[in-house]
Amino acid sequence: MEKTEVPKKKFGLLKKVFLSKKYNDSLVRKLSAGELTVAQLKQINRAIKSGLSDKQLNSIINSKKDASRMSVIIDIAINVNKMNQKEVKC
């Protein structure tokens, strides 16, 4: 039987995502299902660090878009959130 090793980079990214304060059980289950590529996981990590809501994160994960499209969607969500924060302050 042959052992397969997962690159340490991937574990580091997963560790960051799972130890984030903004995670929930369903998000962790989705991320650990193994359906996302490392590039997609990096985008989800960026989304978490940018303060996207659980609902926004779930929408991005469920969209199953490639990493480059996820990046654009995340940028748009960040801008929408900033715009909404400005409106609340007025």
Secondary structure in CASP SS format (residue, H / E / C, confidence):
PFRMAT SS
TARGET T0000
AUTHOR 0000-0000-0000
METHOD secondary structure of the structure
MODEL  1
M C 1.00
E C 1.00
K C 1.00
T C 1.00
E C 1.00
V C 1.00
P C 1.00
K H 1.00
K H 1.00
K H 1.00
F H 1.00
G H 1.00
L H 1.00
L H 1.00
K H 1.00
K H 1.00
V H 1.00
F H 1.00
L H 1.00
S C 1.00
K C 1.00
K C 1.00
Y C 1.00
N C 1.00
D H 1.00
S H 1.00
L H 1.00
V H 1.00
R H 1.00
K H 1.00
L H 1.00
S H 1.00
A C 1.00
G C 1.00
E C 1.00
L C 1.00
T C 1.00
V H 1.00
A H 1.00
Q H 1.00
L H 1.00
K H 1.00
Q H 1.00
I H 1.00
N H 1.00
R H 1.00
A H 1.00
I H 1.00
K H 1.00
S C 1.00
G C 1.00
L C 1.00
S C 1.00
D H 1.00
K H 1.00
Q H 1.00
L H 1.00
N H 1.00
S H 1.00
I H 1.00
I H 1.00
N H 1.00
S H 1.00
K C 1.00
K C 1.00
D C 1.00
A H 1.00
S H 1.00
R H 1.00
M H 1.00
S H 1.00
V H 1.00
I H 1.00
I H 1.00
D H 1.00
I H 1.00
A H 1.00
I H 1.00
N H 1.00
V H 1.00
N H 1.00
K H 1.00
M H 1.00
N H 1.00
Q H 1.00
K H 1.00
E H 1.00
V H 1.00
K H 1.00
C C 1.00
END
